[in-house]
Amino acid sequence: MNDDHPDTPVPADLGTRLERTDALLRRVLAEVSRTPSTHAIFVDAGYVYASAGLLVAGTEDRRSFDLDAEGLIEAFIDKARTLFTDSRLLRVYWYDGARRRIHTPEQQAIAELPDVKVRLGNLNANNQQKGVDSLIRTDLESLARHRAISDAALVGGDEDLVSAVEAAQGYGARVHVWGIEAADGRNQADPLLWEADTTRTFDLDFCRPYLTRRPVTTYESEGEPPPSRDEVRLLGARIAAGWVGERGAGAMAELLPGHPYLPGPVDQELLVEAERLLGRSLRGHAVLRRSLRDGFWQHLQSRF
């Protein structure tokens, strides 16, 4: 009998329904309690190459060393496994730059690894990554919003990543900022570290097994005379012509206001490309390096 509405009949099976509902809720709660939490690892590859390169090989130039990305990724996974107990790995996100977002052979090999997703931003004329931070923020925020992850390990150091951390935390995810020991000073922005739930730094001993310095040959060791200044100057013009076709006239014309100085990354890339074409090193040959730059600038100035 319903005391509030004495004329309303009570269904005979109401008690049975309540018992079934209660049993269903208990089963759901028990299943949820057994479901492990989930974590993902977000790696800013540009940060890893630059910081690990400086720490182990003394250079940020990717062409000067080989990185065992598969081994390093596995090491990150193992570390996460020890830190996030009772949690399963969703996947590793590897963020890098590529011209026209076309995978390099190295990036393609990384993309083929199990549980790894490669996400590519662009590279500008100065060989700098563009759009990577926004990709990280999009993935972090989306996964946190949909409760796909409970913990995120972010390997990076750029202050622009602060907004990505805040967005993920706003949906309840914990964000752990991982870094690589700086060869000198700091390589992570303080605001990024301040926003993190936890921080961790990987030292030289951790990084050394995954990075190998490439040998550099010299003219002296080969017993061969160096090329002439004119040969190197023509090579500089040839490289400039190839870059105009590859990167676009607009991107290369942006370098002209800086004459006679090239941005550091561009100057380094010019040197590495010249050494590749020559099959020889120009390190220690200041006169030839100036000739290389002269040829590069002469072509750009004649072209634009």
C-alpha positions in Angstrom: 0.0 0.0 0.0 1.3 3.5 -0.9 0.8 5.8 2.1 0.8 9.0 0.0 -1.6 7.6 -2.5 -3.6 4.9 -0.8 -5.7 4.3 -3.9 -2.6 3.5 -6.1 -1.9 -0.2 -6.4 1.7 -1.3 -5.8 3.0 -3.6 -8.6 3.5 -7.1 -7.2 6.9 -7.4 -8.9 8.4 -4.0 -7.7 10.6 -5.7 -5.1 11.9 -8.1 -7.7 12.7 -5.2 -10.1 14.6 -3.4 -7.4 16.6 -6.4 -6.6 17.5 -6.9 -10.2 18.5 -3.3 -10.6 20.6 -3.4 -7.5 22.3 -6.6 -8.7 23.1 -5.0 -12.0 24.6 -1.9 -10.4 26.8 -4.1 -8.2 28.0 -6.0 -11.3 28.8 -2.7 -13.1 30.6 -1.2 -10.2 32.6 -4.4 -9.7 33.6 -4.4 -13.4 34.6 -0.8 -13.2 36.8 -1.4 -10.2 38.6 -4.2 -12.1 39.2 -2.1 -15.2 42.8 -0.8 -15.2 43.5 2.8 -15.8 45.1 3.8 -19.1 48.2 5.9 -19.9 49.8 7.3 -23.0 53.2 8.7 -23.8 53.6 11.8 -25.9 57.1 12.4 -27.3 58.2 15.7 -28.9 60.9 14.2 -31.2 62.5 17.6 -31.9 63.1 18.0 -28.2 64.5 14.5 -27.9 66.9 14.8 -30.8 68.2 18.2 -29.7 68.6 17.5 -26.0 69.8 13.9 -26.3 72.1 14.9 -29.1 73.7 17.7 -27.1 74.0 15.5 -24.0 75.5 12.4 -25.7 77.1 13.6 -28.9 77.6 17.3 -28.2 75.5 18.5 -31.2 71.8 19.1 -32.0 72.4 18.2 -35.7 70.5 15.1 -36.5 72.8 14.2 -39.3 75.7 13.9 -36.9 74.3 11.0 -34.9 72.1 8.0 -35.1 69.2 7.6 -32.7 67.8 4.2 -31.8 64.2 5.4 -31.7 62.8 1.9 -31.2 65.1 1.2 -28.2 64.4 4.6 -26.7 60.6 4.2 -27.1 60.8 0.8 -25.5 62.7 2.4 -22.6 60.0 5.0 -22.2 57.3 2.3 -22.2 59.2 0.3 -19.5 59.6 3.4 -17.3 55.9 4.2 -17.6 55.1 0.6 -16.7 57.0 0.9 -13.4 55.4 4.3 -12.6 51.8 3.7 -13.6 51.1 0.4 -11.9 47.8 -1.3 -12.6 47.6 0.8 -15.8 47.8 -0.3 -19.4 49.5 1.5 -22.3 47.1 3.1 -24.9 50.0 4.0 -27.3 53.0 6.1 -27.8 52.6 9.3 -29.8 55.7 10.4 -31.6 55.6 14.0 -32.9 58.1 15.2 -35.5 58.4 17.6 -38.4 58.7 16.7 -42.1 58.6 18.7 -45.3 55.0 18.7 -46.7 54.3 16.2 -43.9 55.8 13.4 -45.9 57.4 10.6 -43.8 61.1 10.2 -44.0 62.4 6.6 -44.1 63.3 6.9 -40.4 59.9 8.3 -39.5 58.2 5.5 -41.5 60.2 2.9 -39.6 59.1 4.4 -36.3 55.4 4.5 -37.5 55.6 0.7 -38.2 56.5 0.0 -34.5 53.7 -1.6 -32.5 51.7 0.7 -30.3 53.3 3.8 -31.9 51.5 6.6 -33.7 53.7 9.1 -35.7 52.1 12.5 -36.0 53.9 15.0 -38.3 54.0 18.8 -38.4 55.8 20.8 -41.1 59.4 22.0 -41.4 60.0 25.6 -42.5 62.9 26.9 -44.5 64.9 27.2 -41.3 64.4 23.5 -40.6 62.2 24.4 -37.6 59.1 22.4 -36.6 55.7 24.0 -37.2 52.4 22.8 -35.9 53.8 20.1 -33.6 52.7 21.7 -30.3 49.1 22.1 -31.6 49.1 18.4 -32.5 50.1 17.5 -29.0 47.5 19.7 -27.5 44.7 18.3 -29.7 45.6 14.7 -28.8 46.1 15.3 -25.1 42.9 17.2 -24.8 40.8 14.8 -26.9 42.0 11.7 -25.0 41.5 13.3 -21.7 38.0 14.6 -22.6 36.9 11.1 -23.7 38.4 9.5 -20.6 40.6 7.4 -22.8 43.6 8.1 -20.5 44.1 8.7 -16.8 47.8 9.6 -17.0 49.9 11.2 -19.7 53.7 11.2 -19.9 54.8 14.2 -21.9 58.4 14.2 -23.1 59.2 17.8 -24.1 60.3 21.2 -22.9 58.6 23.9 -24.9 56.6 26.5 -22.9 53.9 26.3 -25.7 53.0 22.9 -24.3 51.6 24.5 -21.1 48.2 24.9 -22.7 48.2 21.2 -23.6 48.9 20.2 -20.0 46.2 22.6 -18.7 43.6 21.3 -21.2 44.2 17.6 -20.3 44.2 18.4 -16.5 40.9 20.2 -17.0 39.3 16.9 -17.9 40.8 15.0 -15.0 43.9 13.5 -16.5 47.3 13.7 -14.6 50.2 14.9 -16.7 53.7 13.9 -16.0 56.4 16.0 -17.8 59.6 14.0 -18.6 62.8 15.6 -19.7 66.4 14.8 -20.7 69.3 16.1 -18.7 70.6 19.4 -20.1 74.1 19.4 -21.3 74.3 23.0 -20.0 71.7 25.1 -18.3 68.0 24.2 -18.7 66.2 22.7 -21.7 62.7 22.8 -20.3 60.6 25.9 -19.6 59.8 26.6 -16.0 56.1 27.2 -16.6 55.8 23.8 -18.1 57.4 22.1 -15.1 55.2 24.2 -12.7 52.0 22.9 -14.4 53.0 19.2 -14.3 51.6 16.8 -11.8 55.0 15.2 -11.6 58.4 15.7 -13.3 61.2 13.3 -14.2 64.6 13.8 -15.9 66.5 11.1 -17.8 70.3 11.3 -17.4 73.3 10.6 -19.6 73.5 6.9 -18.6 69.8 6.5 -19.6 70.3 8.2 -23.0 73.8 7.0 -24.0 72.8 3.4 -25.3 70.3 4.9 -27.8 72.5 7.5 -29.5 75.7 7.0 -31.6 77.9 9.7 -33.0 78.5 9.2 -36.7 82.2 9.2 -37.7 83.4 12.4 -39.5 86.1 11.9 -42.2 88.6 14.6 -42.9 90.8 15.4 -45.9 93.9 14.9 -43.8 93.0 11.4 -42.7 92.2 10.4 -46.3 95.4 11.9 -47.7 93.5 13.7 -50.4 93.7 17.4 -51.2 90.6 19.5 -50.6 88.6 20.8 -53.5 89.2 24.3 -54.8 87.3 27.3 -53.6 85.6 27.6 -57.0 84.4 24.0 -56.8 82.9 24.6 -53.4 81.4 27.9 -54.5 79.6 26.2 -57.4 78.4 23.5 -55.0 76.9 26.1 -52.8 75.0 27.5 -55.8 73.9 24.0 -56.8 72.5 23.3 -53.3 70.7 26.7 -53.3 69.1 25.9 -56.6 67.9 22.5 -55.4 66.4 24.1 -52.2 64.5 26.7 -54.2 62.9 23.9 -56.2 62.2 21.8 -53.1 61.2 24.4 -50.5 59.7 27.1 -52.7 60.9 30.5 -53.9 59.0 32.3 -51.1 60.7 30.3 -48.3 64.1 30.9 -49.7 63.6 34.6 -50.5 62.9 35.0 -46.7 66.6 34.4 -46.1 67.7 37.5 -48.2 67.3 40.2 -45.5 69.7 38.3 -43.3 72.6 38.5 -45.9 75.5 37.8 -45.4 74.5 35.7 -42.4 72.5 32.4 -42.6 70.3 31.3 -39.7 72.2 28.7 -37.7 70.0 25.7 -38.6 70.2 26.6 -42.3 73.9 27.1 -42.2 74.4 23.8 -40.6 72.2 22.0 -43.1 74.1 23.6 -45.9 77.3 22.3 -44.5 76.0 18.8 -44.0 74.5 18.7 -47.5 77.8 19.9 -49.0 79.7 17.2 -47.1 77.3 14.6 -48.3 77.7 15.6 -51.9 81.5 15.8 -51.6 81.9 12.7 -49.6 84.3 14.7 -47.5 84.3 17.0 -44.4 84.6 20.7 -44.5 85.1 21.1 -40.8 88.2 22.9 -40.0 88.3 24.5 -43.5 87.0 28.0 -42.8 87.9 29.4 -46.2 86.0 26.6 -48.0 83.0 27.1 -45.8 83.0 30.8 -46.7 83.2 29.9 -50.3 80.2 27.5 -49.8 78.1 30.3 -48.3 79.2 32.7 -51.1 78.0 30.4 -53.8 74.7 29.9 -51.9 74.1 33.6 -51.6 75.2 34.3 -55.2 72.5 32.0 -56.5 69.8 33.4 -54.2 70.6 37.0 -55.1 70.7 36.2 -58.8 67.4 34.3 -58.5 65.5 36.9 -56.6 
